[in-house]
Amino acid sequence: MRLLRAFFAFGTLAACLVANGAWAATFVVNTTADEVDVNLGDGVCAGETGRCALRAAIVEANALPGTDFILLGPGLYRLTIEGAGEDEGRSGDLDVLDDLFVQGDGRGAKIIDGGGLDRVLEVHAGAALDLSGVTLTGGQGGIVNRGKLSFLDGAVRDCQGPGIDNFGDLLVLNAVIERNVSPIPGAGLCNRGSMTLANAKVRRNATIAGAAGGGVFAALGSQSTIFNTAIEQNAADGAGGGIASETLNVAVSLDDPNTPEEEKLVAILPVPRILPRLVAIAPSRNGPQRFIFLSDIIKLCAGELFGGYKILGAFSFRVTRNSDLYIDEEEAENLLKKIEEELRNLRRGAAVRLEIDEGVHDHIFETLCDHLELSQEYVFRLNGPINLLRLSALADLDRPDLKFPTFTPVNASPLRETAHIFDTIRHQDVLLHHPYDSFMPVVDFVEQAARDPQVFAIKQTLYRTSGDSPI
């Protein structure tokens, strides 16, 4: 309800501004042609034909101080003036450089087609755009927002780039973002700033070329608020379009109180890999340090993502996919490129194993098995955390009472009496048992071989070196 009151207050303020003449100018677009205003700054929208085109109205508004208002008539507005990369709106995309309202009256009636020249529209830093009742399509991306954008009662569809690429402040309300294909993350929406997405539909978008985030991509450090929004049937060539291999996910069972007779819904929430699986909870004054699994926090807060729905349950699961490489070396023209393609395909290989919380609801269990095409003999119900490897973070705690005594690695006895490793291994093999034996002889071996002018190449297999390895 607070959200509705905020929009009502905003609409009332806008009406007062219009009534009091606070707008710099109001332009009524009366042609679907793509024309530039012939006399910038005179307060008149007129292209070469003397009529007011959409591009002419925007560039004229940019040239005037204050907040301007543009009314769109019905029709298809196709951008035809070539020249991508220009930032004054005279060619390529439409550039908004100053505060502006653009008002249509419905998604189907007002369509702006980018014509494949560039993105359709860009809001520059320092500018604010209120865009409503308009459909954007056919661009190399829909909207790039670097300022403030409110996109209401509209649609962005069928673009060859992110529907909305946000670097600033973004509000999307009652909008549809669909069928966009992007080679960069976030085919539907890519958020690198602050975004609120409400009462919207983000569907059937897809990334290509290994990019992540088919529907919505939220970059590290961004802020995203999403509610009453359907994000469905999106696909990603990278992570985030479906259920990737060996990633932790939370399946949420949803019930719509308005349609109790309908089938229960299932939402999949990927647990971000960049966040720690164990989250520390501030201890009481004299109490012990406590931790909670990140997946449990997501389960507890799932209701915040699905306003209007009843949460019936939330359950963690992990899928393991087939990781075999299938490469015909004789047929492959470029072996390295073929290997790269196969490695990308591994993220979407056939599912071979499903681990899931023991108490999972039957309809979630059946939905996952059907989606993954996995028979029940390869499903393991676990009474405990999924992926125990994440408990290794506990080793970093300042709790010496939980740890084995520390020790100092030693040099293997055959290597103690000589500084030249090759002198030793000419006479005998040396087996090192890490971490009890020091790793330094391996480093010395590589360094001495690298300095020897008679050594042409070093062929060596190192398995799982540490992050601070000197090699």
N, C-alpha and C positions, 0 to 999 in steps of 0.2 A: 504494500500500500504506500509506503514511503516513496517508492520509485514513481508510482502514478502521480502522486502529489507534486513531485519535482517536475515532471513533464508538464503538468497542468500549469504550474507557476511559470515555467519557461514560455509556454504558449501565450499566457496572459501578458507577460512582459513584451513579447514580440508584437502582440496586437497594440499595446500601448505605444510602442516605438513607432509603428506605422501611423497610428492616429495622430501622434504629435509631430510627424514629419521628420523623425530622426534618421530615416534612411537617406543616404546620399542620392540614390536613384533607383527607380523601378523600371525594368525592361521587360517587354512582352515579346517573346520570340515568335515571329510570324513567317518564317521560312525554314525548311529543312536543309537548305544548301549550306555548304561549309565555306564561310567567308570571314575575312578579317575586317574589323572596323576601319574605315578610311580616315577618320579624324579623331585620334585618341584624345581623351580628356575634355571633349566639348559637351559631355553629358548626353549625347545622342547616340543610340545604337543604330548604325547604318553601314552596310557593306557596299560592295561595288554596285549591286543592283538597287541600292537604296532601301533594302529591307533589313530587318533585324535578325541575323543568324545567331545561333547559340555561341559560336566562337567569338563573333563580334561583340556579343553582350558581355562575355566573360572578360575579354581584353579591355573593353571600355570600363567595366567595373573595377578592374585592376588599376586603371589609371586615375580613378576617383577616390577621394578620401572617404572614410566611413564605411558603414555596412550597406551593401546593395542587395537588391532583390530581383530575381529573374523568374518569370513565369513561362513555362514551356507549353506550347500548344501540342495537340496530338500529332504523332507521326514518327518516322524513323529518321534519326539524325545521324548520317554517316559522315565520319571524318575522312576527308579526301586530300588534304594539303600535306604533302610529304615533307619530312624533315624531323626525324626523331632526335632527341637530345637538346632541342631548343627549349629554353625555360621561360619564355614570355607568352606562350600560348598562341603564337602566330603560325606555327606549323606543328605537325605531329600530334601529341596529346594536348588536352586542355589543361592549362596551368592556372591554378587559383593562387593569387599572390596577396589578396586582401580579403577581409571578412565578407562572406557572401551567403545568401540564401538562394537555393535553386529549387523550385517547387513544380512538381508534376502532379498528376492526379491518379496514378495507378501504374503498376509494373508493366502491364501489357500495352498501355496507350502511349507511353513515352519511352522510346528506346534510343540510346546513344551507342552507335556501332563504331568501334575503333578502326575498323577496316584493315586490321593487321599492321598498321603503320607503326604503332608505338603502344604503350599502355593507353587506356582511355583517358584517365584524369590523374592529375597530381596536385595535392594540397601542399604548398610550400611552408617551411618553418615560419612561424609568426602569423599565419593566416588561419581562419576558421571557416569551415564550410558546413552548412546544414543542407543536406541533399535528401529530398523525399519524393516518393512516388515515381521513381525513374528506374529503368533497367539499363545496365551497362553490359555490353557484349562485344566479342570480336576483336579485342585488343591483345597486345603482347603483355597481358596483365590487365586487371581492372582499374584499381585505384592504388596509388602510392600516397600515403598520408605522413607528412612530416610536421604537421601542425595540429589542428583540432578538427575532427570530422565526426559529424552526427549523420548516420545513414539510416533513414527511416522508411519503412513501407516500400522498399525497393528490391532489386535483384541484381546480382552480378553472375553472369553465366557465360560459358563457352569461350573463355579467354585462354591464351597460351602463356600463362604466368599466374602468379597468385591472384585470387579474386580481390583481396585487399591485403596490401603489404604495409603494415603499420609501424611507424617509428615514433609516433607522437601519442596523442590522446584520441581514442576511438570509442564511439558508441554505435552499436548496431542493434536496431530494434525492429521487430516485425519484418525481417528481411530474409531473402533466400539467396544462398551462395551455392552454386551448383555447376557441375560439369566443366570445371576449370582444370587444365592440365599444366603442370609446371615443372621445369627442370631444376628449380631451387625449392627449399623447404616451404611447406605451407601452401598447397595448391588452392585450398579454400581461403584460409586466412593465415597470414604469417605475422605474429605479434612480436615486436621488439621494443614496444613501449608500454602503454597502459591501455587495456581493452576491456570493455563491458559488452557482452553479447547476450541479448535477452529476446525470448519469444521468436527465435530464428530457426532456420533449417540450413544445415551445412551438409550437403549430400552429393554423392557421385563425383567427387573431385579426386584427382590422382596426380602423384608426382612421378617423374621419370628420371633417368640418368643417375640413379642411386640416391636421390633426394628423399628426405624424411618428411613426415607430417602430411599425409594425404588430405585430411580434413582441416585440422587446426594445428599449427606449429607455434609453440610458445618458447621463445629464446630465453637463455639463461639471463636472469635479472629482470625479465619483463613481469608485468602484473596482468593477470587475466581473471575476470569474473564472468562466469558463464552460468545462466540458469534458464529454465523453461526452453531449452534448445535441443533440437534433434540433430545429432552428428552421426550420420549413418551412410553406409555403402561407399565409404571413401577407401582409396587404395594408395599405397606408397611403395616405390621401388626400393627405398631404404626403410628405416624403422618408422613405425607410427601409422601404417595403413591397415594393419591387421595384427595378428599375434605372432611376433617374431620368436626365433628360437632362443631358448634358455633365458628368457626375460620373465620377470615376475609380474603378474597381472592380478587384478581383482575383478571378479565377476559379480555384478550387482543385479539382484532380482527386483524388478519394479512392477508396481501395480498402479494403474490409472483409476482413481476413485470415480471419475466421470464416466468410465466405460467398464464397469466391473465384469461384464460378460466377455470382454475381450481377453485374448491370450496374454499371459504374463510376459513382460519384456525382459530382456537381458542386455545389460550394458557392460562393456569391457573397459577397464581403466588400467593402462600400463603404468607400472611403478617406475618413476624416473631413475635411470641408472646413475645419474650424476649426484643423487642425494644419498646420504648414508642410510643403510638399512636399519640401523639402531639409532634412535633419537634419545638423547639424554634429557631427563626430567629434573628440574631444579630440586635438590633435596631439601627436606625440612632442616631446621637449625642443627639438630644433632642426628638426623636420620641418615641412612645409607644412600648412596647414589643409585638412582633407579633409571631404567631404560624401557622404551617401548618400541616395538617394531614399526617401521614406517608404514607397512601394509595395514597394520591395525589402526593407525591414525586415519588412513584413507577409508577404511571400513566405517569408522566412527563418524566421519564427516561426509560420507557419500550423499547424505540427504541435502547438503548444501549445493550440490551440483544438479540435482533433479527436483527443483521446486515444483510442487503440484502433484508429485508422485509419492506413493507410499513405498518405503524401502522394506522389502520382505526379508532380505538377508544379503550378506556380502561375504565372498569366499576367495581366498588366494589360490592361484594355480600357476603352474609353469609347464611349458611345452618344450619338448626336445625334438628337433627335426633331423632328418637324414643329412649327414654332412659329407657323404662321399662325393668325390669329384669324378665326373665322367668326361674325359678329354681324349679325343683321337689325335695323337701328336702328328700322325702322317697327314691328316686332312686339315689340321689347323694351319692357316696361312700365317697367323701371328700368335705364337704360343702364349706370350705374356698377356695379350689382350684376351685370349680365350680363357686363361686362368682367372683373370679379373672378372670376366662375365660369370664364370661358374661360382666364384666366391660370393658375388652378389646374390646369385640364385640360392645359395645355401640358406639365406635368411628366410626363404619361403619354400624350403624343401619339404618333402612329405613328412608329416608328423609320425614319430615312432614311439612317443612316450608322453603321458600326461600325469603330472603330479598335482593333487588338489586336496583342499581341506576335507577332513573326514566327514563333516556334517553337511556337505553341500546338498542343496535341494535337487530333487530328481530332475526337474525341468531344465535347470542349469547344466547338470551333468549330461543329459541327453542332447541339449543344444550344442555343447562343446564337442561331444563325440561326433555328432553329425557334421558340424562345421569342419572339424579336423579330419573327418573320414577315418576315425580311429576306433578299432574294436575294443571292447571293455577289458580284454585280457592285458592290454597295454596301459591301463589306467591304474594308478596307485593312490589310494586315499591315505593321507598322512595325518596322524594325531600329533602335531607339533609344527615347528617352523619349516617352511620350504626353503631349501638351499642352506644347509647348515654352515657352508663356507662363510657366510656373512657373519657368523658368530666370531670369526677371527678378529673382528674389531675390538673384542673384549680384551685381547692381548695388549692393547695400547693403554689400558687403564693403569692408574697408579695403585696397583694392588699387588705388591711383591709376595704377599702370602698365598696368592693363587698361582704363582709361577715357579718353575724349576730354577734351581740356582744357576747363575750365569757362569760361563766358562770362557776361556781364551783359546782359540784354535791354535794348534801347534803345527810346525813344519814336519812333514813325514821324515822319518829317520834317514833314508837314503839321500835326502836333499840337504841335510844340515851341514855336511862337511865340504860342500863345493858351491861356488857361486855360478858355475856354468852348468845349466840343466842338461845340455846336450852331452856333456861328459858323462853324466850319470845314466841317461837313457840309452847311451851306446852299449852299456854293459847290462842293463836290466830294465824291465818295465817298472813303473811306479804307479800304484793305485792310491788315489786320494779319496778319503771318506769325509765329504763335507756334511755338516759344518765343523766336525771335530778336527779335521785337518784343514789347515789354512788354504784359502783360495789363491794366495799370492803366487805360488809356483806356476799356476796357469797364466797369470799376468806376466810373470817373468819369461815364461816360455814364448809367448807372443812377442814380447818386446825384443828378446834376443834373436828370434827368427826374423823379425822385421829389420833389425840392424845388420844382419848377415848378408853381404852382397851376393853370396852363392844361393840364397833362398829365392826362388822364383815366385812361389805362391804358398799360402797357408790355407789348408783345407781342414776345417775343424767344425765340429758340432757342439754348440753350447746350448744347454737346455735350461730355460728359465733362469737367466741371470737376474740379479736383484736390480731394483730401480736405480741404485747408486753404484752400479758396477763400474770399475775403471775401464772395462772393455766396451 
